Amino acid sequence: MTTNLRLPVPPCVAPDAPSPFAATGAPLRWGVVATGGIARKVTEDIARLEDAVLQAVSSRREDRARTFADTHGFATVHYDDGGSRGFERLAEDPDVDVVYVATPHGQHYEVCKALLAAGKHVLCEKAFTVNAREAEELINLAREKRVFLMEAVWTRFLPSVNRAWDIIHSGELGEIRWVQADLGFPAAYNPEARLWDPLAGGGALLDLTVYPSTWALGSLGFPTSVAAEGTLNDDGVDAQNALTLTYASGAQAQLSSSLLASGPSQATVAGSKGWLRTSAPLHNPRELYVHPHGGEARVEKFEQAGNGYAYELRETTRCIQEGLLESPTMPLQHTLDTMRMFDGVRAQLGLRYANDDR
């Protein structure tokens, strides 16, 4: 695996940066695939960008597509019509430049493949795919078509998180020796709900572990080994998991994710000269608590623009405007390495998805 990959600070979150809603170039015409809760929140932030146009939305059902379009101000709707699917029609829409994909994980590969093949730039919600094979195929297709592609791990672009990387890698905390991070909440069991549906890629790993792992990978890079334990329900979905990442330096990270229990939802990064802890939730912390060993502790506080997705949207927009095919802050190799790490975790847990047999 790649090791010691530091997550660089994108220009848009520098202390003296303008609002992430401010234009950085020519307007982009956005499409959105799916009309669920995350699509709504991200679309609200797309609408706030000065250089964004809400062009088209797709859904399986016409009524949902039209309601979403009317609510947010999209110019065009696409939906399943018996001959072609909504996302396929959106892929062929000549008035769309870039598409945000907000479907469940199990549909990411099929949807993104159609969009990339049609020459659309794509921002795909995490987890990027359900396995590394799908991720690698999409990355290769994006490079072949010379279009931008990025996994939407919004946490990677938040000012608070990038400030944490600055502190961690400045040496203030000394050599990082261990990381602890958890994320969990009790999700009512519903076999048809996205979180519990094996066909949708449901479970704690793909939906939650992306966030605790961000703190380990951002602090220590990719590990030399991963030990995983977990609980699978009768449907074969992981209800919770616990990972121990071990590094050649001897450093370790303990990561916990659960759909059964509520936890602190914080990350702690500990070094030889001090430690840092986030406020909750760790995927969108508004405060960082810094404790130098033998020194004076401090709290750093942060404001949030909109719903918090503007930072990843600004990075997507800036990269496309500048002709970049991937983000230096969220590189495609990092996404692929993460999916490979998750494949290894699933092998230990005995966790399989329908897409694995494709």
N, C-alpha and C positions, 0 to 999 in steps of 0.2 A: 504493500500500500504506500501511497504518497505520505510523507511524514513532515511534520513541522510546517504545515501550510498556514501562514499568517493571513488573516482576513484584513485586507487594506481598507482604509477609510475612504469612501467615495467623496468626491468634491462637494456633493450637495449637502453633506451633513457637517462640514467644517464649521467651527464656532462662528465665523463671520459670514456664513453662506446666506444667500437670499432665501425667501420662502420656497419650499419644495414645489409650491403651486406655480411659481413664476416661470414663464416661458424660457426655454433654452434654444429654441430654433423654430423651424417651420411646423405648423400643426400636423398632428397625426390623426387619422380617422380610425377609431377603435371599434372592434367588434367584441362581444361578450358571449361565450357559450355557457348556458345554464342560467337559471333564474332563482337559485336558492339564497340562503342567508349570506354566505360569503360573497356571492356575486353582487348582492345588493350593497354590502358595505364597501367593497372595492369600487364598484361603479360610482358610488357617491363621491369617492376621492378622485376618480378619473374625471368626473364632471367639474371638479374644482381646479383642474390643471388648465392654465391659460392657453396651452398649445395642444389641447385635446378636443376632438369632436366625437360625440357619441353617435356612431354611424349605424350599427346594426346589432341586434341581439337574436340569439337562436334558442329554441326550446323544442322539446318533443311535441308539446301541445300548443296549438295556436292561441288559445285563450291566455295561457301563461306568458307567452311571448308578447302579446299585445298589451297585457296589463303592465308588464315590466317596462316595455317601451314607452307607454303612456306615462308611467310614474316618473321615469328618469329622462325622457326626452330623446329617445333613439329615433332616427329617421326611418329605419327599415326593420322589419321582422322576418325571421325565417323559422320554419317549423316543419315537422314531419308531414308529408302530404301523401304518403302511400307509394310514391315513386322514388323519392330521395329524402334523406334525413335533414333536419334543420342545420346541423353543423356542416354537412356537405354543401348545402346551398350557400351558407355563409362563406365557406372556403372559396366558392366561385364568384363571390360578390366583388366586382372590380372596384367598388368604392371603399373597401376596407383595407387598411394598411397593416394593422397589428391586432392580434386577438388575445384576450385574456380568457383562459380556460378554467372554469370553476366546477367542472363535473366531479363526481366521485373518482377516487384513484383508479379504480378498475377500468374506467373509460378513457383515461388520459392518453394512452398509447394510440387508440383508434382515432380519437378526435384530433390529436396533435399531428398524427401522420397525414391525415387528410389536409389539414391547414398548411403544413410545411410543404407538402407535395404541390399545393396550389400557389406557393410562393409567398405565403403570409408570414410575417414576423409573429412570434408566439411567446407569451408569458404564461407559463403553466403552473397552476397551484400545486403546492406540496401535498403529499409526496409526489415527486415527479412522475414516477411510474410504480408498478408493483414489483418489478424485478430489474436487475441490471441489464439483462438482454434487451428488454424494451427500451431502456434508457439509452443504451449504446446505439440501437437502430435509429432512434429519433435524432440523436446527436449527429450521427453520420449523414442522415437525410438533410438536416439543417445546413450542414457544411457543404453538402453537394449542391443544394439549392441557393446557397449563399444568402441565407436569411438569419435574422437574430433569433436566438432561443435562450430562455432563462427559466429556472425554477423559481417560483414565487415564495421564497423563504423570507418573508417581510422583516423578521427579526434581524436579519443580517444588515439591514440598512437603517435601523433606528439610531438616532443620535446617542441615546444612552448606551446602547450595545457597542457602538464604535468607540465611544469614550472608554468603555471598559477594556476594549482591546488595547487602546493607547496606554492605559494604566498597567495592564498585565504585561505588555511587551516593552514597556519603558525600563523595566528592572526595578521599579519601586517595590514590588512584592518579592523580589529576589527570584530564585529558581522555582518555577511552579512544580509542586510535588503531588498535589491531588486536587480533584474537582468533584464536587457533589452537586447533582441537579435532579429535580423531580418535577413531575407534572401529573396531576390526577384529579378526577372528579367522578362521583357516582353517576353513571349514565344508565337510566332505566332501560332494561332489556327490551328490545323490539327487533325481532329477526328481519323486519322489512326496513328498519332504519339504517342509514348509511354507516353508522358507527359499528353496527353488529352484523351487517350483511357481508358474507364472505365473497360474493360476486362483485361487490363494490370495493373490495380491498379493505374491509372494515377491520377494526382492532386497534389496540393501543400503539403498536409499533409504527405503522404508517401515519396515523393521525396525530400522535403525541410525541413519540420519541425523537422526531426531527428536532424539537426544541431543546430538550436536555442535551442531546448530542451536539447541538450547535455550540454550547458552552465548552464542552470537552474538546471539540475539534478546533474551535477558535483559540483556546488556551494552549493546547498541547499538540495539535495536529492529529493525523490519523495514527491509530495504535498499531503495535506489532501483533497483538492478540486481543480477542474479545471472548469473554465467558458469559453465557446468557442462561437465565432461568425464567420461566414464565408459567402462566396459567391459561390453558385453552378451555373454552366452553364446549358444549356438546356439538356446536356447529363448526368447531375447528378454528374459532376466532380467538386471538390472544386478548384476554381480558386485562392482563397486566403483565409487565415484564421488568426484570432487573438485569442490568448489564454492568460488567466490570471490564473496563478498557485498561490494558497494561502497555507501557511504553519501554523502549530500550533503556531509557534513563532510570527506570525504576518507578517513575511516576504512575499514578493510577487515577481512574475516574470511575465513580459509581453513579449510574443513571437509573432512575426509576420512572415508570409510566404506568398509569392505572385508569381503567374505566370503572373500577369498583369502589374506590376510596378517594376522599379529598385529602390532599397533603399541603405542605407549605407552599409548593410551586415556586421555589427559589433556587438560585444557583450560588454556590460558594466556590471560589477559586483561591487556593491556599499555597503560599510560597514560603521560602526560607526567611523572608523579611517582613511578611505580613499577609493579610488576606482581604478579599473583597467579597461582598455578598450583595445580591440584587434584592430589590423589593419584589413582591408578588404582583402579577405573575411574571415568571422569568422570561416569557416570550415578548413581553412589552413592559419592562420595568421603568418606572418613573423616578426611582431613586437608586443610587449606588452607595453602599456603606463601605468605606475604605478604612482598614485598621492596620497601620504600620506596626510591626512588632516593637514594643517599647516606646512608640510615638503617640501622637494625638490622633484620635479617630476623627473622621469627617464624613459628611453626607453631601453628595452631589445630586441636585434635582434637575429634572428635565420636563419641558413642555412637549406636547404632542400636537402635530398639525393634522387637523381633520380626524379621520378614523385611524390614522397611523400607517396607512398603506401608500401615502403619497411618496415616501422615500424610495420604495422599490419601483413605483411607477415613474418617478423622475429619472431613476437610473435606466430603466427600460427606454424611456423616451430619449434621453441624452445619447445612449448608445446607438439607437437607430438613426437619430439625426446626424451622428458623426460617422455613420457607416460601419460601426463595430458589429461583429457577428456574435459576440458574447460579452458578458460583463466581467471586468477584472475583479469585482467584488464577489460575484457569485459565478465562478468559472464552471464550465460544463464538466471539466475533469473532476471537480469537487463533487458535483452532483452524481457523476458516475461512480466515484469511489465510495460515496455514501450508500448508494444502492447496492454496491458489492458487499459493503459491510453489513447491510441489512439482510442480504441474501444469506450471509454466514450466520447471522443471528437466527433467521427463520429455520435454517437447517438444524440448529441446536434445539430449537423449540418444537420442531416437527410441524411447522406452520406452512401451509401451502395455499396458493390462490388458484382460481380457475385459469388465469392467464398463464400460469407456469406450464400448462399443457398445450399452449397454443403452438 
